[in-house]
Amino acid sequence: MHKPEVGELKVRRSDRLIDMTRYLLERPHTLVPLTFFAERYDSAKSSISEDLTILKRTFQARGTGLLETIPGAAGGTRFLPYILKEEANQVVETLINQMSSNTRYLPGGYVYMSDLLGNPATLRQIGRIFATQYLNQDVDAVMTIATKGVPIAQSVADFLNVPFVIVRHDTEITEGSTVNVNYVSGSSTRIEKMSLSKRSLKPDSNVLIVDDYMRGGGTIGGMMSMVDEFDANLIGVGVVAESTAPGGRAVKDYTSLMRVDAENDTVISKPGNYLEKIFN
Amino acid sequence: MHKPEVGELKVRRSDRLIDMTRYLLERPHTLVPLTFFAERYDSAKSSISEDLTILKRTFQARGTGLLETIPGAAGGTRFLPYILKEEANQVVETLINQMSSNTRYLPGGYVYMSDLLGNPATLRQIGRIFATQYLNQDVDAVMTIATKGVPIAQSVADFLNVPFVIVRHDTEITEGSTVNVNYVSGSSTRIEKMSLSKRSLKPDSNVLIVDDYMRGGGTIGGMMSMVDEFDANLIGVGVVAESTAPGGRAVKDYTSLMRVDAENDTVISKPGNYLEKIFN
């Protein structure tokens, strides 16, 4: 029998740990059977179990996420990414510093934030924060409205490993048959229309709504009606920024990362309600 | 002097390898100094170097990407994700199987593919393929047009770790001042308009254009004009699917993953030109 040397064993374990880390990070919220890893690395299940114990400890120590182990024949391991409160605070603080610049002020009390929502690293952190809130909930789809909500939805969906669906203000030929909803735009009190492809959502889906910015809440309210129209269930609402501008808010329960006050050419930003909503 | 036991040493290295894997995967195309890791893990730079050698070997063996080492005082390590030809072929084959369904046919020879472009795992693979093509090129920004190009742009930008910018058909109040371009829509020969926030791109930026679907190429052509208007440089064009429908194509040089033939209620899909463009 070939007796492996210490160095040879160490290499094997190193190789497994590195590749398992990558494999699990790329497949959050997905159950991976132990036998899959055992075959992938031509290793005993007992070795894989030891690897997973090390991974679990490191992921926890570094605030990467939770590595669940499900015992039994149908069992395996599942990686649930989260962000710790301290890191989330740093992310929001950085966002606030970036947002609190008067050069972002736009006529009408609007705020330019397309650069922040076009930065992959920022989006990844935002996605991790909202995914943490719904870590243990059964989310089937993330819903948003075109255009600027899309990157938020994609990032949250990426960490929850569920599809995202895009509601539109227009009806596009490439969406096929659509369900249309009228809603009152909170800021203008005009009646507007939004549409979503009929194929997008199965009945009884659990839907998380996200968007970049909430003023009066009319658009979010419209998406909540859309969830109803599909006989789906609303799980929650998350926005990156909410406006402090007065006005009846159609949406009562939501999570925001920032509150933004934009008037008289001045933009001031402070933390939203995410601490009490996610980390209490 | 405390002499560490073998088990203790092994744990330290395991911990480092797992966390370094995560850290580097989350920061592609970013130079990380060796001293950063040395301080993060309270370890000697020589140990970090050994770790990086193991990481490099595993990343290569598993087709994860290239781990570059830059020597010297200003040096460090940089992770460049790529996908191997065999894996890319599998990704495209899966896409083709999903696309080749007559239930996707829409009136006018259009194809429903919003479900594919709303699947985070699919988007990640598509992003890896296009990022592989531009692995060694200096890309400053990824450009796309709302709405369905956005997830593609975000995914490619994520792997290249550069910002993405979104051209729009309308002019939105939250974009501030915009640059507007008229273009001939290839499929309808109508004149249409697209706009991009003036703040989006710096002059002389190297821009990669991506989109979900190319028919006549008019929209892509419009974005190429937009790149010119910003005094930026076009690096390349990538589309997930191109139509086989006849018609003068405004864009001569592009990369496509699929060619899609949609007529008479039938959708047939086959590989695009990505093999010759990326893996030759």
Chai-1 contact restraints between the chains, C-beta under 6 A:
chainA,res_idxA,chainB,res_idxB,connection_type,confidence,min_distance_angstrom,max_distance_angstrom,comment,restraint_id
A,S14,B,L17,contact,1.0,0.0,6.0,A-B,restraint_1
A,S14,B,I54,contact,1.0,0.0,6.0,A-B,restraint_2
A,D15,B,T58,contact,1.0,0.0,6.0,A-B,restraint_3
A,L17,B,S14,contact,1.0,0.0,6.0,A-B,restraint_4
A,L17,B,L17,contact,1.0,0.0,6.0,A-B,restraint_5
A,L17,B,I18,contact,1.0,0.0,6.0,A-B,restraint_6
A,I18,B,L17,contact,1.0,0.0,6.0,A-B,restraint_7
A,I18,B,T21,contact,1.0,0.0,6.0,A-B,restraint_8
A,I18,B,L55,contact,1.0,0.0,6.0,A-B,restraint_9
A,I18,B,T58,contact,1.0,0.0,6.0,A-B,restraint_10
A,D19,B,T58,contact,1.0,0.0,6.0,A-B,restraint_11
A,D19,B,R62,contact,1.0,0.0,6.0,A-B,restraint_12
A,T21,B,I18,contact,1.0,0.0,6.0,A-B,restraint_13
A,T21,B,T21,contact,1.0,0.0,6.0,A-B,restraint_14
A,T21,B,R22,contact,1.0,0.0,6.0,A-B,restraint_15
A,R22,B,T21,contact,1.0,0.0,6.0,A-B,restraint_16
A,R22,B,T64,contact,1.0,0.0,6.0,A-B,restraint_17
A,I54,B,S14,contact,1.0,0.0,6.0,A-B,restraint_18
A,L55,B,I18,contact,1.0,0.0,6.0,A-B,restraint_19
A,T58,B,D15,contact,1.0,0.0,6.0,A-B,restraint_20
A,T58,B,I18,contact,1.0,0.0,6.0,A-B,restraint_21
A,T58,B,D19,contact,1.0,0.0,6.0,A-B,restraint_22
A,R62,B,D19,contact,1.0,0.0,6.0,A-B,restraint_23
A,T64,B,R22,contact,1.0,0.0,6.0,A-B,restraint_24
A,L106,B,G176,contact,1.0,0.0,6.0,A-B,restraint_25
A,Y110,B,I173,contact,1.0,0.0,6.0,A-B,restraint_26
A,Y110,B,T174,contact,1.0,0.0,6.0,A-B,restraint_27
A,Y112,B,G176,contact,1.0,0.0,6.0,A-B,restraint_28
A,S114,B,S197,contact,1.0,0.0,6.0,A-B,restraint_29
A,G118,B,P163,contact,1.0,0.0,6.0,A-B,restraint_30
A,G118,B,F164,contact,1.0,0.0,6.0,A-B,restraint_31
A,G118,B,V165,contact,1.0,0.0,6.0,A-B,restraint_32
A,N119,B,P163,contact,1.0,0.0,6.0,A-B,restraint_33
A,P120,B,A157,contact,1.0,0.0,6.0,A-B,restraint_34
A,P120,B,D158,contact,1.0,0.0,6.0,A-B,restraint_35
A,A146,B,T147,contact,1.0,0.0,6.0,A-B,restraint_36
A,T147,B,A146,contact,1.0,0.0,6.0,A-B,restraint_37
A,T147,B,T147,contact,1.0,0.0,6.0,A-B,restraint_38
A,V150,B,V150,contact,1.0,0.0,6.0,A-B,restraint_39
A,P151,B,Q154,contact,1.0,0.0,6.0,A-B,restraint_40
A,Q154,B,P151,contact,1.0,0.0,6.0,A-B,restraint_41
A,Q154,B,Q154,contact,1.0,0.0,6.0,A-B,restraint_42
A,A157,B,P120,contact,1.0,0.0,6.0,A-B,restraint_43
A,D158,B,P120,contact,1.0,0.0,6.0,A-B,restraint_44
A,P163,B,G118,contact,1.0,0.0,6.0,A-B,restraint_45
A,P163,B,N119,contact,1.0,0.0,6.0,A-B,restraint_46
A,F164,B,G118,contact,1.0,0.0,6.0,A-B,restraint_47
A,V165,B,G118,contact,1.0,0.0,6.0,A-B,restraint_48
A,I173,B,Y110,contact,1.0,0.0,6.0,A-B,restraint_49
A,T174,B,Y110,contact,1.0,0.0,6.0,A-B,restraint_50
A,G176,B,L106,contact,1.0,0.0,6.0,A-B,restraint_51
A,G176,B,Y112,contact,1.0,0.0,6.0,A-B,restraint_52
A,S197,B,S114,contact,1.0,0.0,6.0,A-B,restraint_53
